Amino acid sequence: MSVCLSECLLTVFLSLSLVASASISCSVSSLPLSLTVKFVNCGQGGLVQFECSNPSDFRIEADGVVYALRPFTVSTLRAVPLVIVARDETNQQQWQTQVRLTPPIVERHLLDISNFFNKSKTEKLGVQNYSLKRMKRDWVIPPINVPENSRGEFPQDLVRIRSDNDKNRSLRYSVTGPGADQPPTGIFIIHPISGELSVMKPLDREHISNFHLRAHAVDLNGNQVESPIDIVINVIDMNDNRPEFIHQIWNGTIPEGSKPGTFVMTVTSVDKDDPKTANGMLRYKIVSQNPESPTSNMFTINNKTGGIITVAAGLDREKVPQYTLIIQATDMEGNPMYGLSNTATAVIKVTDINDNPPEFTAETFFGEVPENRVNVIVANLTVTDKDQPNTPAWNTVYKITGGDPTGRFSVPTDPTTNEGLVTVVKPIDYEISRTYVLTVVAVNEVSLARGIHSPRQSTATVSIRVIDVNESPNFEPNPKLIKLEEGMQPESALTTFTAQDPDRFMQQTIRYTRLSDPANWLRIDPNTGHITTIAVLDRESPYVKDNMYSATFLASDSGIPPASGTGTLQIFLLDINDNAPHVYPQETEMCEKPEPNGFNITALDGDLSPNAGPFAFELANRPSDIQRNWTITRLSGDFAQLSLKIGFLESGIYEIPIIITDSGNLPMSNTSYLRVKVCQCDHNGDCTDQQHIVAAGLGTGAIIAILLCIIILLILVLLFVVWMKRRDKERQAKQLLIDPEDDVRDNILKYDEEGGGEEDQDYDLSQLQQPDTIEPDAIKPVGIRRMDERPLHPEPQYPIRSAAPHPGDIGDFINEGLKAADNDPTAPPYDSLLVFDYEGSGSTAGSLSSLNSSSSGGDQDYDYLNDWGPRFRKLADMYGGSDD
């Protein structure tokens, strides 16, 4: 409600719940007293500052709004005095008034004290000359408070609205706004005649905390009789919501060994109820701790903020790595009887610090390594560390503090096992030191916690034994450099290149061999290493680079297994005058009528200065036309000009001999031929004749290569023709030896065909009969004979068997045939029984058995065998030759 301050002591009746106009009566039920009182300044003064006489119960803001700091009951409301003082900041004048607090009534007048700041010229504090006027009456409704979740009967009356105009005529009342005719609709209704405002259902403050409605009064014609009035309905909070934790499980960490009072984490819970009331004021506490070690109260919680801190010492991750706390949040400021509660879990992990140093599992570790080996693990050093694995407080770093002054060992850490790997990083020589004793210290990647010191177990000794192996001989120096003049003759002694065996404790011999000698100039003695030449040393050889020739030799000892080393001998060859100069270029061309008539030439010498230039140039005396047609003039030490004396020279190729002499201590001369091509030229001086084009297109080398290819191709064709002719002759000779009718190469022959039992052994013994028993018509006519057929002789009389002889007669038959064959004069020598089977007749060639042996006499002529080819010449020599 609005109250104007006055300099006079004016008592204004206030209500903490509503402001009522003198023109409208209101009835309010169940209204709380803990609301604000609003003061409105109605003067025209400057800036006014307000003060309250009871600041412990009330607070007044700069805009004149008064807040009750605690709830008041009806019985104590009248006993609370309240004085409001207004002070003008400009002229330091002040006014005061007393406010009387009373319970709400149905109807109240609103008085306006006009001329608030109109004072007389003689005004003083609290003096006269103020007039009171009654303003026009209007309707005003104070805020209405409705508890949420009401269980009463509905509709439930809230307030009755009435206008003074309803005494003269009938009015109709209505309300508009959210909750009435706007969503959510149907919550509030008003009786159109009586003006009774009612709520239709329970309200939920957490859904909508207040409603703003407007009340309207119209006559029966719909004409507005009063200005609309605002109705504010506040939903009063009830404790209907439990606290809810933001997370059901809270995770925090605390380093082990932390002191009491160390902050861990903060847990937070929210309550949907009004946080300005006890319904939303939460309090926290720890319900339980697991495990209860070393004490059951290792942590405490701030009951208002939810911050968890330590209250006891003794956090040790190696003993208790994690704590689980049950946290309870209760509203109603933690009242266990009326408040609602909820719980959450706080998991506190104890993080590791480096409070446990690494300790070796043994005082001494042993290992061995062959000499000259690097990147070899000699020994594995093992440690124990109680800190959390795979953390900087657990990872171990190994340091060698003694026994390795030359830095031949290192101890890296195995990232998986945390072991120290004693490794050889530089070659070890058995002949220098046979054992090494190292002192190794183990530390962590991070320093130990304050107050923790490394024990004796963090230091260990490593004993390493060096194993002797057969080492390679070493050449000293390597490479070895010597300087010689080129041209040294074979079998000349150069130097001795020997190697030393580093194995002083092994009695071994060394042998030397040549490994690389590109020009094959050198030889080394296998026992002494003495090097001699086997060819002339030539500095101009393609194997010599920058006057340097290199050869590699191998030295091998007699160890098991043998070892070898290489050495390089470098020979710096000094130049001598052993190369004659020659003209360059070797070919040139010029026109028949040259313009100009000369060209420049130079000389090339494989030797170095002073065995090369300057050079002397002169023309040879022969042929005579050389000096008649040409002249040479020296231009400098290395250049000369060859000029044509005559004005015209016929086209062709001319060989001009030029004698060039170098400047060596013993000068060397050489007659070098310059090939000059003289051709017809165009106006630009370029050759135009075809002869020049052909000569320029194909050189001598190309023409020789083409001719060689043609000759090789002709030889291949000739060899192929000869081979084909020889093959045809051999084929014809084979055809003479084989009768086409008796050739059985195309017949099918069966082998491995075994008969059955004795029933299958029904042999046709007639097949063993003599060929004479065959029908006469199967024999060729008498007198018909091939050129290569043997001479005709009387056939021997072989025994004739019956068609079905007894099996026992087969042996007699064979013996008789054997005797007949032995007495046969036509059988060849060393023959026995010749008739094995009869393979048919009709062959134009006679039987080979018809040849007489040497014992039958030399009356037969076998010279015709020479006509049968080289295959029969041996037979002709055996049978037809002379006694020699």
Helices and strands as residue ranges (DSSP letters): E 11-15, E 37-38, E 48-52, E 58-60, E 65-68, H 74-77, E 82-88, E 94-102, E 144-147, E 156-160, G 164-167, E 171-176, E 188-190, E 196-199, E 210-219, E 229-236, E 244-245, E 249-255, E 263-266, E 269-270, G 278-280, E 283-290, E 299-301, E 307-310, E 322-330, G 332-334, E 341-351, E 359-360, E 364-370, E 376-381, E 383-384, E 396-402, E 409-410, E 420-424, E 435-444, G 456-458, E 459-467, E 474-475, E 480-485, E 493-496, E 499-500, E 510-516, E 522-524, E 530-533, E 548-557, E 564-574, E 582-584, E 587-591, E 598-604, E 616-619, H 624-629, E 630-634, E 639-644, E 652-661, E 669-679, H 690-697, H 700-737, G 758-760, G 765-768, G 771-773, G 776-778, G 807-809, H 810-822, G 848-850, G 854-856, G 863-868, G 870-872, H 873-879
